[in-house]
């Protein structure tokens, strides 16, 4: 009954208060002597205590009073909300990204029971985690007791008939149990059935991704049963995936279409790898996931898979492997976690520095505000309010500001992550919007910032000693400057790193070279591609102006193969990058051969190899390996040349690499001189003569560098934005403290000027203490930045963490900001009229 009575009071508070006042007045009049009623206010409080918890009413009153106070000073309120909102928004955006890639599971039924499955070779020096083959996955699915089901997935790029050159769609090839295993209900139609998963008679059916169905087919409700052409083959649409299902790809992108695994045979009929993938016992590797059976842990399931793997390998040959099971979160697997840890840590560190800087800034505002409210605080203390009660009132105002800022921050977090990723040109399909986890994080940030910016001003503002308030402002100012220095130095280092990359001499020609890419009909297998290459080089009259390669420089496309010098033990085998090229490749890119010779025309049929300097040093030290032999892919090859180290694959570090003569078994990329327009036309004409259905596109090689720089550039731009925000906050903070110093000492300035003080003396007197705080902040910022900047080493792309240009630039920028912030207060101090100042309160 008490609880219901208190709820009723909250709903009808005004009516019940009015009835209470009328009842008390009635009793007062009926008593005849008003003194018999005693303390009327106490009587009202006792009555309210029956209706509502006193502490709740007190909080309600504090909140209402705080809202009125904030409304009386809209300028302060808006500035504080904007400052804190932007800081929390940046931090919440970082957490939204982290939540999307590291915490949030796939949108499937009971996602905690769904795991990603990776295998690994426990022997030292072997490749890292990998998947399994389709044949083994079928064996595991048939014999497992630890899983309620297993799904095998292969991801490929496919071409719809309506897509232009260079455009492709992500397709997931899955078994028939895929959608049922995940518990995904179709938007339209159905998933796959067992008859569509037979290798001997593949069915040409597909499930469209929601986004493709919406964007390309206008959300056609009659799409089920219609046909589309994929790789020039008609495919019947049997369903549409739901909007919230973003697929189960390792890279986080959203598949455009889902197809049965045997459809690989239909879409790529002349290629050998689809049948190998689906049928060969030891073919590797593709992605596998599973749903754990009730009561089974990941460790138990991994142990069972290892046993089944050994049984499978004992029948079909091969070495047993171990298994790692991870959650469906994008970064919760060994292949991604290590790569992203440093970047995420740096991102959060920058965000927290911004939050602390914003708190110091708003804290300075609050110190000035409590000074302006000194009379109000003294009056409240005089009528009986304790210090704790006043502090609670001030902290209530701070909490309202923090909650309002958190709401603004959540709005920013809905927009900023997607906008930032869009600048990279590669927006992943993972859901990059805040959810309940981000909401809890934002509320936590509100509580943290409330204490960080509100508690110290509240404690100092309720003291009688005003000098302590001035000291607090100086401390907060020093903190702002120190944090600003750290962020500016970090931004300067990262911007310098990207600028250096853009201008760095990478050791090979970027300008003056173009890259031509081909799209051949889907029925081209390796033999047809090789024939195409031979006919193309013949038609181009020996192709003296062109270089052929499998992967052009800076394409972000790498391939590795085993590499073992002859005569060395198997344990010395390494897996290193390799490239297939023609001799013209080194001439066109101006990459020197430092020893031995280049490839010759006859080398296409010879087992020869070129190695770069890093690979030569790794295995032979200072000795030239010319004439030595190595074993790769089971073939013994002779080293005929050593190539100068160049960063054709990764600008951050020099990787060992070996070069093989171009075999023509893969669709070639063609390098040609940009300054020779006739070369591109000749290549295009030859292509049309040989295969009219083929398509070609040429682009400058520098475009590859620009694409490669998108990620580092985004990181540098983000750091630059944080640095500018820090500079703005530090400048506002310095201007506020300088202005407060002048206002606080107006009467003293008047007296000194009346006694003959010069303007320079006045400026030194007023701004001296604040200037010392700025100097201390600069020194502290540099002292922290020197060791902290070493954490940025992996993001600096060769720039030293103690690069003097970045440090000097940060110091000069903040010094200039301090001078600019002090100008107006200093000018005001020198123009104070002594007579007016002496009347100043």
N, C-alpha and C positions, 0 to 999 in steps of 0.2 A: 504493500500500500504506500509506503514512503516513497518508493521509486516512482510509482505511477503519479503520486502527488507532485513530485519534483518535475516530472516530464510535463504534467499539465501546467505547471508554473512557467516553464520555458515557452510553451505554446501561447499561453494567455497572460503574459507578464504584465502588460499595461493594464488590463482589466482588473487583475488581482491586486496590483499596486493601488489602483484607484479605490477599490473596495476596502483595502486595508486602511488607507488614509481616511476614508469616510467613517470606518468603524472606530478608529482611534479618536477622531474628532467628536464622534457621538459619545463615547465614554468620557472624554474630557468635559463635555458640556453637562453630562448627567451627573458627574461627580460634584459639581458646584465649586470645588476648589481645584484649579489646574495643577496645584503642587502635589495633589494626591496621586496624579498620574506618574510622577517621577520623570525620568529622562525619556522623552518621547522618541528620540532617535534610537536609544537603546531598545525600546519596545518594538520599534519597527524592525531592527536587526534581528531580535529574537524571533519575531514572527516569520521573517524571511528564512531563518535557519530551519524552520519546520518545512518550508516549501522547497528550498534548494540548498545544495551544499555551499557553505560560505566561501570556500576556496574557489569554487567554480564561478560564483558571482564576482569574486574579487578579480579573477582573471578576465572575465567578461568586461568588467569596468576598466581594467587596465588597457585592454585591447581597444575599447571604444575611445578612451582618452588618448591613446597613442595615435589612432586614426585621425582624430581632430587635430592633434599637434602636427602630424605630417602634412595634413591638408593646409595648415596655416603657412607652411613654408614649401610651396610647390617646387621652387627652384632647387632647393636642397634635395627634396624627395626624388625628383626626376633625375638629377645628376647621380645620386647614390644608386638608384635603381638601374640606370643605364650602365654605370661602372660595374656594379656587381653582376648585373644580368649578362653583360658581355663576357665577363670572366667565367661565370658559372656555365654560360652557354658554350664557350670554347671547351671547357673541361667536360661538360656533359656530351658534347659532340665526340670528343676523344673516347669517352666511355661507351657511347653508342656504337662506334666502330669496333671497339674491343669486344663489346657484348655480342655484336653480330658475328665476329669471326672466331671468338674464343670461348664464349659461354653458351650462346643460343643454339639449341640443337635443331635438327631438321624438323620441319612442320609435319610430323607423322604421328600416328597413334602410339602412345606410351614410348616416347623417344628415349627414355632412360634405358630401355632394354635393347635398343638398336645400336650396334657397334660396327665400326669400320675394321676390316681385317687386313693386315699386312704381314708378309713373310720376310724373313731375313736370314742371311747366311752367317752363322756364328763365327766363322773363321776370320782371323785378322786380315785386313787388306782387301776384303771382298766388298762388292757394292752394298749399299745400304738397304733400306726397306724397299720392298717391291710387292707386287701382287702375285696372283697365281694364274694358271691357265684354265680355260673353260673346261677341259676334260677333267682336270683334277677337281675343279669346283663341283662338277656333277658327282664325282666319287665322294667328296666330303659331304655333300648334301644328302646322299643316299645312306651314309653310314653314321652321321652324327647323331648324338643323343643330347648334346649340350645346347643345340639350337632348335628353335621352332621352325626355322627356315633359313636358307642362304640364298643370296642373289649375286649373280655375276654381271658385271657392267663393263662395257667397252665404250669409250667416248671417241667419236670421230667428227671431223668436219665434213659436211655434205652440202650439195648445191641443189637448191630448188630451181625449177625452171624459170621462175620470175626474178632471180637474183642476178645482178649485174656483175661484171668482172671484179675480181678481188673480194667479193662478198660471199660469205659462206655461213652456214648455220651449224650450231652445236647439236649433235644427235647423240642420244644415249641408247645404245643397243643393250637390251635387258632380257632376262628370261621371263617366262610367262607368269612366274610367281611374284614378280617384282612389286606390283601395286598392291596385291593382297597382303604380301608380307609386311609392307609399310603401313597398311591400313589407310590407303589413300582412296577417297571416294571421288569418282569422276565428275567433272562439271557437266559433261555431256557424254553419252555413249558408255563404253566399257573399256576395261583394260585388255590384256592379252589372255588367250586361252591356250591350253597345252598343244592343241593341233597346230598352232601358229609358231611353235617353238621346236618343230621337228627339223633337224638338219637335212634329212633326205628330201624334204619337200617344203622349202621355205615359203611362207605366205607374205605377199606384198601388202602389209597393213601398217598403220601408224597411229599413234596418239599424239595430237598436237599439244604443244605447250600453250598455256593460257595467253601469254603475251603475244605469241605469233598469231594465234586465233583472233585476238582482239585487234592487233595492229594491221595484219595483212588481210584477214578475212572479215573484218568489220563485225566481229562477234556473231557471225552467221549461225542462227539456231538450227539450221538444216544442214550443217556441215558434215555430220555423220553420214557416211555412205558415199560421199563425193570423193573424187580422185585429184591428186596433185602429182606432179612429176618431180622425183628426186633422183639426181644423177641420171636424168633422161629416161627414167623408168616410172610407169604409172603405179601409184601407191594409193590404196583405199584407206580413208580416215575412219577409224572405228571409235574414237573417243577424243575428248579434250580434257586435259589435266586441270585441276582446280586452281584458282588464282593464287592461293597461299602456298601452293606446293612449288618450291624453287628447285627441285631436283636434288640429286645426291652426288654432284660432281665434286672432285677433290679441290679444284681450283676456285669453287664458289660461284661459278657463272651459272646462269639459268639455261637449261636445255631448251631448244626451240622445238624439238620433236623427239619422240620416243619410238623405237622400232624393236621388233623381236631380234634376238641375236642372230638367227640364221639369215636375216635380211642382208647381212654383210655379204653373203654369197651372191645374192641377187643384184645388189647395188654395185659390187666390184667383181664381176664374173670372171675377168681374165687375170685377176691378181691372185697370187698363191697364198698370201698371208692370212686372208679370212679363214680358209679351210684349215690352215696350220693352227691358227688361234683356237678354232672350235674343236679340233680333233686330236692334235698332237699331244701326247702325254706330258712332255716336258716343255711345251711352248710357254713362254712367259712374256709379259705379265700384264694383267689387267686387274681392275679394282673389284673387291668383293666386300659385301656387307652381310650382316646376319642379325636375327632377332634371338636373343638369349632365351632359352627355355626357363620356365618358372623355377626359382630356387638355385639357378646356376650363376656362379660368379664369372667374371672375365678371366680370372686366373685358371679356373677349372676348364673353361671353354678353350683357352689357349693351349693348355696341356693336352686336351683331347685332340685338337687339331694337329699338334705335333706328332702324336701317336699315329693318327690316320695318315698324315703326310709320309711318315716312314713306311707304313704299310703300302701306300700307293707307289712310292719310289722303289720298294722291294720288288714290285710286280713289273714296273715299266722302266726301271733304271733311273739313276740320279741320286743326288745327295739330299738327305733329310734337312729340313729347315725348321727354324723356330717361327713363332707367330706373336704378333703384337696386336692387341685389341684396344681400340680407343673409342671415345664417344664420337658422336656425329658432328660436334663442333668443328669448324673448319681448321682451326689451328691445333686441335687436340690430337696430333699424330706426329711421330718423329720427323716426318718429312718437311713439316712447316714450322713447328714450334721453335726450333733453334734459330731459324732465319728471322723470325719476327720479334723475338724477345727483346733484342736491343732497341729496335725501332719503336716498339710499344713503350718501353721504359723511358726512352727519351721524350716521346710524345707526352706521356703523363707528367714527366718532370717539368717540361715547359708549361703545361697547363696548370700545374700546382703553383709554379712560380708566379704565373699571371694572377691566380686567385689570391695568393699572399700579398702581391703588390696592390691589387684592388682593395683588399681588406685594410692595408696600411693607409691607402688613400682615403677611404671612407672613414676609417678611424680618426684621421686628422680632421675631417669635416665634423665628426661628432665631438671632438675635443672643443673645437670652436663653438659648436652649438650648445654644449653644456655650459660653457663660459657665458654665453649670451643668456642662458636660462638660470644664471646664478641666483637672482632674486627669487625666482619661482621656487628653486630648491630650498633656499633659506627659509622662505615662508612656510613651506610644507614641513620642514623640520621643526619650525617654531610652534606649529599647531599640533605637534605630536607624532609626525611620521618619522619612523626610524630610518637609519641609513639603508638597511636591507630592503625596506619597502620601496624606497626611492630607486635603488639599484634595480629592483625587479621591474619597476615601471619603465626605466630606461632600457632594460634588456627586452621588454615586450615590444618597444618601438623597433629595436634592432631586429628582433625576430620577424616582425611584419615586413621590414625591408628585405630581410633575407629570403622569406617565402615569396614575396613579389618578384625578387630577382631570380629565384629558382624557376618560377613560372615563365619568365622571359627566357631564361636559359633553355628550358625544355622546347620552347618555340624555335630557338636557334638550332637546337639539336635535331629538329625535324628537317631542317633545310641544309645546314652546313655540310654534313658528311656526304650527301649525294652530290651537292654542288662541287665539293672538292674532288671527289672521285671522277665526276664528269670531265674535269679538266685534264685527266690523264687519258681520256678517250677509251676507257675500259671500265665501264660500270658493272660490277658483279651482280649476279642474280640474287645474292643473299639479301635478306630483308634489312635494310640499313635505316630503320626508323626506330625511335624509342619505344620501349615496352615497359611492363611493370618493373623490371629490374632497373631500368634507367630512371624511372620515377623514384624508386627507393633511393637510388644513388643521388639524385638531385635533392631529395629531402635531406639526406645525410649531409650533402654539401651546404645546404641552407643552415643546418644546425652548426656545422663547423665554422662557416663564415660569420654567423651571428656571434659566436664566442670570440672569434679572431678579431673582428672589427669593433664589437660592442662592449666587451667586458672591461678592457683597460680604460676606455673613456668613461664608462659608468663608475668604476672604482675611483678614478682620479677626479672626476667631476663632482663627486660628493664629498671631497676633502675640502677643508677650509683654505689650504695653502695653494694659492694660484700659481706660485712659482713651479710647483710640481707639474701643473698642466702644461706650462711652457716647455719644461724638460721633456714631457711625454711627446709633445709635437716634434721636438728635435729628434727624439729617438725614432719615431715613426718616419720622419723625413729621411734619416740616414738609412733606415730599412728600405724605403722606396728606392732611393738612389742605388743601393747595393743590388737589389733585385733587378732594377733596370739595367745596370752594368752587366750582370750575368746574362740576361736575355739578349742584350744588344751584342755582346761578344759572341754568343752562340749563333745569332742570326748572321753576324758578319762573317764568321768562319764558314758557315754553310753556303752563304751566297758566294763567298770567295771560291769555295770548292767547285761549285757549278760553273762559275765564270772561267775558272782554270780549265775545267773539262772541255768547255766550249772552244777555248782557244788553244788547248794543248796540242802539241805536235805528237800525234799518236804513232808516228813512224811509218805511215803509209798514206797514199793520196786519197783524200776524201773529196775535195773539189775537183771538178773536171772529169768525174767518173759517174756514169749512170748504171742502173740495174734494171734489166729487163726480166720480167716474170711471165711464165706461160701457164695457161690452163688448157689441158688436153682432155679429150673425151674420156668419160669414166671407164670405158672398156679397155683402155690402154693398160696392159700389164707390163712387167719389167722388160720382157723381150721387145714389145712394141715401142716402149720408151727408148730402148737402146737403138733400135732401128731408126727411130725418129732423130735421135742425136747424130747418128752417122750420116743420115741424109742431109741434115741441116748443116753440118760442118762441111760436107762435100759441096752443097749448093752455095755456101758462102765462100767458096774458093779457098779452102784451107783455114778459113776463120782467123786470118792473121790479125785482124783488128779487134777480135773478141776474146774474152776469157770466160771459160765455163767452170762452174762450181756448183756444189750441192747447196751451200749456204753462203750467202753473201756476207761481207763484214758487218758487224753490229746488227745482225738480224735477230738477236736474242734467241737463236736457235742453235742448240749444241748437240753434239753426238759424241759418245765415248766408245772406246774399244780397248780390249786387252792389249798390253804391250810388254813383251818380255825379251830382253837381250839373249841371244843364243848362248847356251852354256851355263846360264845362271839358274838357280833352283826355282821351282814353281812359286815358292813363297815370295820371290822378288817381283812377281808379276804385278803390274799396276794398270789401272783403268784411267786413260787420259783422253783428252779431246783429239779428234782427228778431222780431217777435211779432205775432200776429193776435189782436185783442181787440175786445170791445164797449165802448161808452161807460161802462157801469156798472162796468167793471174798475177804472178810476181812482177812482171814487167809493167803491166797497166797500173798496179797499185804502188809501183816503185818500192818494192820490198827487196833489199839486197840478199843475194846468196853469198854468205860470208866464207864458205868453204865448199869445195866440190863443184857440182854442176846443177843446172836446172833440169827439169824433165825434158825429154825429147819425144818426138812423135812415136818412135818405136816403143817407148816405155809403157804405153797403154797395155801391151801384152807381156810386160816383164814384171817380175816381183821386186820392185824397187820402192824406196821410200825416202822422203826428206824429213828431217827433224829440225825443230827450232833450237836456239841456243840453250834455253832453259831445260829442255828435255835431254839435250846432250850432256849438260853439266850434271844433271840428276843421276845419270847412270855411268858416265865416263869421266866425270871431273873435268880437268883441263885438257884431256886428250881428245883429239878429233876422232869421231867415230866413223870416218869414211872407210868404206869397205866392210864394216862390221855388219852382222846380220841380226835381225830381230824376228820374233814370232808374234803374229797378230792374226786372230781369227783362224788359227790353224795353218797359216801360210808363212813360210820363211821368206823374208825380204831383205835386200841389201840396201844399206844406207849409202846414197850417192851424193848427198849434199846436206849442208847445214844452213838454215835460214835465220836471218836476223830476228830477234824477238820483236814482235809488234802486237799491239792490243786490238786484234781484229775481232775478238769475241767479248772481252770484258775490259773496260777502261780502268777498272779499279786495281787490277793486279795482273801480273804476267803469268799466264798459264802455260805449262808444257803442252805441246801439240805436235802431231806428225801429219804429214801430207802424203796422200796417195794419188797416183795418176787417175784422172777422171775416167770412170768406167762407163758412164752413160746409162747406168741402170736406174737412176732416179731422174725425175724431171729437172732439167738444169736451170740454174739462174745464170744470166749472161751479163758480164761486165763489159761496157763499151765506153769509148771516149765521148763525153758530153759535147765537146766542141766540134764534133764531126756529125752533123745532122744526117748526112748520107748513110752513116753506119746504122742508125736506127731504122731508116727507111729500107735499107737493104735487108736487115734482119726481119722486118715485118713482111716484106715481099717474099722472102724465102719461106717464112712460116706459112703464109697463105698458099704457096705453091705445094708445099709438102702436106699440110693438113688444114684445109679451109675451115674446118669446124673449131680449130684452136683459136684461143684469144691471147693477146699479148698486152702488157702494160709496162711502160718504162718510167722510171723516176730517178731523180738525183740520189747518189749515195748519201749525201748529207741529210736527206730525209730520215735515213736510218739512225743517224746520230741524234737528230732532234727527237725521234721517238724513244731512243734509248735514254735520253736526258729527261723525259717527262716525269719519271718517278723522282730522281734527284731534284729536278726543278721544283716539283710540287712541295717536297720537303723543305727546300730552301725558301720558297715563297711563304710557306706556313711559318717557318722560323722568322722570316722577315716581317710577316704580319704581327706575330707576337712581339717582336722587337719594337715595332712602331707603336703598338698598343702600350707597351711598357714605357716607351718614351713619352707618350701623351699623358699617361697617368703620373709619371714622375714629374713632368713639367707642371701639371695642374697642382700636384702636391707641393712642389717648391713655391709656386706662385701663392698658394694659400697660406703657407707658413710665413713667407716674407710679408704678405699683407697683414697677417695676424700680428706679427711682431711690431709692425708700425702702429696698428690700432691699439695694441696692448700698452705701448709706451708713449702714447700721444702726449700726455701731460708732461712726462719727463723730457720729451723732445722740446716741448714749448719752453720749459724752464731753461734748458741748456741753450736754446737759441736766443732766449732773452738775455742770457749771460754772455753771449758773443760766440757761441759755437759755430764753426764753419760748416757748410753743407757736406763736405767730404767727411768731416768728423761725425756728423749726424748719421750719414749712410753707414759708416763703419760701425758705429755704436749699435744701430738698429739691426743691420744684416750680419754682423760679425758672428753671433752665435749660430745663426742658421747656416751661414757659409761654412762654419766649422763642421756642422752636421753633414753638409753636402760632401766636404772633403773626406770625412770619416766614412761616409757611405761609398764614395769612390774607392777608397783604399780597401774597405772590406769586400766590395764587389770584385775587385781584381784579385784579392787574396783567395776568394772562393773559386773564381772562374779559372784560375791557373790549373788547379788539379782537376776541377770538374770538367773542363773542356776536353780532357783526354778521353772521357766517355764518348765523345762525338767522333772519335778517330775513324770509325767505320763509315761515317757519313760525310767525311771531308774530302774523299777522293784524291788523296795525295797532299792536301794542304796540311801544314803543321798545326797541331792543336794550340801552339803558342805563337801563331802567326802575328808578327808585330803590327802589320797593317790593320788587322781586325781590332786589336787591342787599342791602338792609337785612335782609330776611327771612333770607337765607342767612347773613349775618354773625351775626345774633342766634341762629339755630338752632345754628350751630357753637360759638358762645360758650357757650350753655347746655349743649351736649354736653360741652364741655371742663370746665365747672364740675362737671357731674354725674360725669364720669370721674375727676376729681381728688378727689372727696369722700372715698371710701373710703381711698385711699392717704394723704391728708392726715390723716384721723382716726387711722389706724394710726400715722403718724409721731409724733403728739402723745401717744400712749399707750405709747410704747416705754419699758420699764423700764431705767434706766441700768445697773444691775447685770447684767441679762440681756444688754443690748447689748454690754457690755464682754467678755462671754464668747463673743459671736457670731463665727463664723469667716467 
